[in-house]
């Protein structure tokens, strides 16, 4: 049973990350033209295209991608709670808010982890290979977080500490989630 839960969690989390990454890439105006963008679009179109007919884009953002991630997390949370078997029939009314909260928290945590991963990727690529196909999307994805920090913390000895500060702040956000 533990292996099935692990596989289910891994597959659902993978697709949730892709849905959230697609939303974040659109929100941060990251180009979908390159290899990373094509990968994300190819693996998420199966759910996003039908959902766009139901969920309109508001504010220039594709909210169907966020809904897809949330729906998958709802499914996972419901399955995990059902498999735990720790609830009685009378507790079913209390399960709905709990499942909603678990799914929302999971989506927010995944979004924070995506940003931490993008910050690490951007920092490493800036040292190793700034011309990598992943460098420009990572830089565009992290710019809204790093620019305000860079205004407060200047370069120290030619080293940019803003990714480190951003990761620390995101870790604090994770503690509250």
Helices and strands as residue ranges (DSSP letters): H 2-27, H 35-52, H 63-84, G 89-91, H 92-128, H 133-152, H 162-176
